Amino acid sequence: MLKVIFLPLAILIFISANGQNKKSIEFSFIGRYDRHADYVSNFAGRVYNDTNKLYGTSYGANISYRRKISNSISVSLGIGYYKLKVDKIKGSMPFNIPGTRTARSIDYNDTLINLLYSTSKYHYNNLALTFGVNKIVVLRESLSLDFGAELIGYYGISQCYLLFDGPNHYSTDNSKPLEFGANATIGVLKEYKKFYIRPALLIPIYQKLKGDKVFYEDRNMNISKWFNGMGLTLRIGKYI
């Protein structure tokens, strides 16, 4: 885990010490829609398993340090917040019962009667560390095509679940192993004298999440997906 976090930082420090080109502080805003997973889970040792298809619109923001290492290539390292959401659940009913399941059973202790609670929407609050590489292709003065790749590590801070038949929400602060994703971006770079903007289409390439103990999943469980998403990002930078 420490290698994943500190290797990009070491690379950027080395580049900063040796680079001769422009550097900037950059603010990023991200919104994306994902089909997060298609996987099988078991709740509390039941005699049947749940097949889960999870969908959600997530968003985040971060601040980055960016450095050009050549006329066309730059690297960046950023830290920020990412709210990973599950807004829709689809699954088969147990024992081949007709219909579609739209909620998941949840381990919630109401300290009184402990009825079987479930959730149809939930989200994870994450600290996000991002390492990115971008290449530009100049179209004309101050306007370029911008192609990028980024690796993001997610560290869970807290979680929140919408409850049925109980209080409105159930919040937790369960720890999870480091999760990560890889994205590609395609956009434009518009430069001004002291700042620039970089709007782009975000294409999720890979995402690996971990199990959630609230659903009785092993925290080391791997929930992986390739593609199955789309997003937008807007970066605003100030040259320093």
Secondary structure, 3 states (H helix, E strand, C coil): CHHHHHHHHHHHHHHHHHCCCCEEEEEEEEEEEEEEEEEEECCCCCCCCEEEEEEEEEEEEEEEEEEECCCCEEEEEEEEEEEEEECEEEEECHHHCCCEECCEEECCCCCCCCCCEEECCEEEEEEEEEEEEEEEEEEECCEEEEEEEEEEEEEEEEEEEECCCCCCEEEECCCCCCEEEEEEEEEEEEECCCEEEEEEEEEEEEEEEECCHHHCCCCCCEEEEECCEEEEEEEEEEEC
